[in-house]
Amino acid sequence: QLQASGGGLVQAGGSLRLSCAASGIIFSVNTMGWYRQAPGKQREMVAVITSGGSTNYADSVKGRFTISRDNAKNTAYLQMNSLKPEDTAVYYCKYKGGRPPVIYWGQGTLVTVLQ
């Protein structure tokens, strides 16, 4: 299962750090990532990181967000800086691994950025 944490309320320009811990899931080759869904919008990819350390970011967060991971702890992190009101959303952690791939979603964590 995936346990996400770190959401909260922050002023615009502030920072938050999300964590996603995977337990009971062991695939040596895997991808962990963060997705978000704002009210009335579709879920979108925010950032992903492979077990090898390759990353990919949505254009809207490049330069502001950083995804990282600790493979020993099977945990991924999302450092969010210079937050904007448009970053307000429920953030979901995703884990993908195995062949054929198995996908797990964590429970969402709400991030609210005030003007």
C-alpha positions, 0 to 999 in steps of 0.5 A: 500500500501507499501512504501519502502525507505532507499536504496542508494549507500554505500561503502563495510563495510558500513550500510544502513537502509531500511524502509517499511510502510504499509498503508491501510492494517490492519491484526492483524496477519501478516508477513512483510519482505524484499526480494531482486533481483540482476541483472540476479538472482531470487528474494530471501528472505532476512529477515522476521518478524511476527507481534509477533516478530519472525524472519527468515534470509537468511544465507547470511545475518545472523549476519549482517542484523537485521529486526525489526518492529513497529506495532503501525506504521505498519512499518518494518525496515531492518538494514544492516551492514557490507555490501558487494558488493554481497548485491547489489540488488533491495530490495522489501518489502512484507506484508502478512496477512489475511486468505486466505492470501493477499500479497502486494509488495512495490516498490523496492529500490536500494541498491548498495554496492561499492567495 
